[in-house]
């Protein structure tokens, strides 16, 4: 039996956790692609290519970006919006973790207990999780890998996610903007980060795109 690879699915109804199959997390300055440890810049370039090759690229920001209104969250929120505009990608938030039964509205949200419903509904072929607590992200990523064909990218503020097809660790606003820069480079356009990206004071929380989306606005 060869080395296990964290490939886009569908893999199985009960697919194994990647950690159980011997997949390890990257060290600082590294990422992982399908379970292989690579330099961080390689992972950023591959993530950018995946976004540009996708038919329906989607970014799923979680509560750590949506509701944790501190300086880091504000900077990340603006960086994510910049990235989404450059790709361009749809933004569908994961506003909370409560099970939504009997159904959710997959046009406006994704839920960790049944993320496949949103993936299927929107025909997502590449998606990125950012700002989602690690245990909920791993749950979602495992379900997506088990039952959909979507390629998953995880931008983790901690050590990364072995259950994603591609994962980057120590995610910050600056790292998200580096991904945006890679997208621009591959598109052949100049990337210039707005001068007010670096601070929370410049962030208009009342006009934040994620707050509007979570409230059902545009």
Secondary structure, DSSP 8 states (H G I E B T S, - for coil): --------S---TT---TTTTT-----TTEEEETTEEEEHHHHHHHHHHHHHH-SSEEEEE-HHHHT--SHHHHHHHHHHHHHHHHHT-EE-B----S---S---TTTB--TTSHHHHHHHTT-SEEEEES--HHHHHHHHHHHHHH---EEEEE-SSS--TTSSEEE-S--HHHHHHHHHHHHHHHT------TTTT-GGG--GGG-HHHHHHTT--
